């Protein structure tokens, strides 16, 4: 009886070794397919290709063990991208859908011209985008975006603005395409802008170029 149990134990032991060997050999011999295709949607052809080349340089390996942090770091460093979604298409394809940022203005920083994006990032430009207002001064991007939100909520059209001036006192001025300069008060609100809009509507056709609204409850006009 004892010998029979011993033989069974030995048999099970050898079977376990055989099964384990087969399993390990199968796993070792099986190679996961590397990522062969990366499709990017949302940018123009040139910038899609630039981003694609950078992603390929990451050596992403196979689709099951992608280093998400590497991809996120690379994409988040791109100033053209507002948001994105990454889709895996098994066995070896990655699709990246991108929403491009909106450009709101131009600004000079250390002698170079940049576009200010809705994503809070600056994008270097050589020329073009003449339809966008130019920011004079050195506001933080967050300060400008906050200021623009006030304009967008007001009765003014942002498209009418030619130049934007920022002062160290945190005050803003606006120059419109008709060359009227609007000097704004500190702590600007939507209500103040709406009142100034109504004022301009009522004085339409008057010969003045400067509207000074810096003082509370007072507007000074100058030709």
C-alpha positions in Angstrom: 0.0 0.0 0.0 2.8 2.3 0.9 4.7 1.5 -2.2 1.7 2.1 -4.4 1.3 5.6 -2.9 5.0 6.3 -3.4 4.7 5.3 -7.1 1.7 7.7 -7.5 3.6 10.5 -5.9 6.6 10.0 -8.2 4.3 9.8 -11.2 2.6 13.1 -10.3 6.0 14.6 -9.7 7.3 13.7 -13.1 4.1 14.8 -14.8 4.4 18.2 -13.1 8.0 18.6 -14.3 7.0 17.7 -17.9 4.0 20.1 -17.9 6.1 22.9 -16.4 8.8 22.4 -18.9 6.3 22.5 -21.8 4.7 25.7 -20.4 8.0 27.5 -19.9 9.3 26.6 -23.3 6.0 27.7 -24.9 6.1 31.1 -23.2 9.8 31.6 -23.9 9.4 30.7 -27.6 6.3 32.9 -28.0 7.2 36.5 -28.9 4.6 39.3 -28.5 4.2 41.2 -31.8 5.8 44.6 -31.6 3.9 47.8 -32.4 3.9 48.1 -36.2 1.5 51.0 -36.8 1.0 54.3 -35.1 -1.8 56.5 -36.5 -2.1 60.1 -35.5 -5.2 62.2 -36.3 -5.8 65.9 -35.6 -2.7 67.8 -36.6 -1.5 68.8 -40.1 0.6 66.4 -42.1 3.9 68.0 -41.1 3.3 68.0 -37.4 1.7 64.5 -37.4 4.9 63.2 -38.9 7.1 65.0 -36.4 5.1 63.5 -33.5 5.1 60.1 -35.2 8.9 60.1 -35.5 9.3 61.0 -31.8 6.9 58.2 -30.8 8.8 55.7 -32.9 12.1 56.7 -31.2 10.6 55.6 -27.8 10.8 52.0 -28.8 7.4 51.2 -27.4 7.8 47.4 -27.7 4.5 45.4 -27.8 1.0 46.6 -27.2 0.6 44.7 -23.9 3.4 46.4 -22.0 3.4 50.0 -23.3 5.0 52.6 -21.1 2.1 55.0 -20.8 4.1 57.6 -19.0 6.6 57.9 -21.8 3.8 58.5 -24.3 2.0 61.0 -22.0 5.2 62.9 -21.4 5.9 63.2 -25.1 2.4 64.3 -26.1 2.0 66.7 -23.2 5.2 68.4 -24.2 3.7 69.3 -27.6 2.3 72.9 -27.5 -0.1 72.2 -30.4 -2.1 69.7 -28.5 -5.1 70.6 -26.4 -6.2 67.1 -25.5 -5.9 63.6 -26.9 -7.1 60.0 -26.6 -5.0 56.9 -27.2 -6.7 53.8 -28.6 -5.1 50.3 -28.8 -6.0 48.2 -31.8 -4.8 44.7 -31.2 -2.4 43.1 -32.0 0.0 45.9 -33.1 -1.6 49.2 -33.8 -2.0 52.4 -31.8 -4.3 55.2 -32.8 -4.0 58.7 -31.3 -6.8 61.2 -31.7 -5.8 64.8 -31.1 -7.7 68.0 -30.5 -5.5 70.8 -31.6 -5.3 73.9 -29.4 -6.8 77.2 -30.4 -4.5 80.2 -30.8 -5.7 83.4 -29.3 -2.9 86.0 -29.7 0.8 86.6 -30.5 3.4 87.7 -28.0 7.1 88.3 -27.9 9.2 86.5 -25.4 13.0 87.0 -25.3 13.1 88.4 -28.8 11.0 85.6 -30.4 7.4 85.6 -31.4 5.0 83.0 -30.1 1.3 82.0 -30.4 -0.6 81.9 -27.1 -2.7 78.7 -27.1 -5.9 77.9 -25.2 -3.9 75.1 -23.6 -1.8 77.7 -21.8 1.3 77.0 -23.8 3.4 79.0 -26.2 4.2 77.9 -29.8 7.1 79.5 -31.7 6.2 81.1 -35.0 8.2 82.6 -37.8 5.4 84.6 -39.6 1.7 84.6 -40.3 -1.4 84.7 -38.1 -1.8 88.4 -38.8 -5.5 88.2 -37.8 -4.6 87.6 -34.2 -4.1 90.5 -31.8 -0.6 91.2 -30.5 0.1 91.3 -26.8 2.5 94.0 -25.6 3.9 93.5 -22.2 4.8 90.4 -20.2 1.7 88.9 -18.7 1.6 85.3 -17.5 -0.3 83.1 -20.0 -2.8 82.3 -17.2 -3.4 86.0 -16.7 -4.1 86.6 -20.3 -6.5 83.6 -20.6 -8.4 84.9 -17.6 -8.6 88.3 -19.2 -9.8 86.8 -22.5 -12.6 84.9 -20.7 -14.0 88.3 -19.4 -13.9 89.7 -23.0 -15.6 86.6 -24.4 -18.4 86.9 -21.8 -18.9 90.6 -22.6 -20.7 92.3 -25.5 -17.4 93.0 -27.2 -16.2 90.8 -30.1 -12.7 89.5 -29.6 -12.2 89.6 -33.4 -12.5 93.4 -33.3 -9.3 93.6 -31.2 -6.0 94.6 -32.9 -3.6 94.9 -30.0 -3.6 94.1 -26.3 -1.5 96.0 -23.8 -0.5 94.6 -20.4 1.0 96.7 -17.6 3.0 95.8 -14.5 0.1 97.1 -12.4 -1.9 94.1 -13.8 -4.0 96.5 -15.9 -5.0 96.0 -19.5 -5.7 98.3 -22.5 -7.4 97.3 -25.8 -6.8 98.7 -29.2 -9.4 97.9 -31.9 -9.1 97.7 -35.6 -10.7 101.1 -36.0 -7.7 102.4 -33.9 -9.8 103.3 -30.9 -7.8 102.7 -27.7 -9.8 101.6 -24.6 -7.9 102.1 -21.3 -9.4 99.7 -18.8 -9.5 99.9 -15.0 -7.9 97.5 -12.6 -10.0 94.6 -11.3 -11.9 94.5 -14.6 -15.3 92.8 -14.7 -17.7 91.8 -17.4 -20.2 94.4 -16.2 -17.6 97.2 -16.8 -16.9 96.0 -20.3 -20.6 95.8 -21.1 -21.1 99.4 -19.9 -18.2 100.5 -22.0 -19.6 98.7 -25.0 -23.0 100.5 -24.6 -21.1 103.8 -24.2 -19.3 103.2 -27.5 -22.5 102.3 -29.2 -24.2 105.5 -28.1 -21.2 107.6 -29.2 -20.8 105.9 -32.5 -19.4 108.3 -35.1 -17.9 110.7 -32.6 -14.4 111.8 -33.4 -12.3 110.4 -30.5 -9.6 107.8 -30.4 -8.9 107.3 -26.7 -11.4 106.2 -24.1 -10.0 106.4 -20.7 -12.0 104.3 -18.2 -9.3 103.8 -15.6 -11.0 106.0 -13.0 -14.1 104.7 -11.2 -17.4 106.1 -12.5 -15.6 108.4 -14.9 -14.8 108.2 -18.6 -12.3 110.6 -20.3 -12.4 111.1 -24.1 -9.5 112.2 -26.2 -9.0 112.7 -29.9 
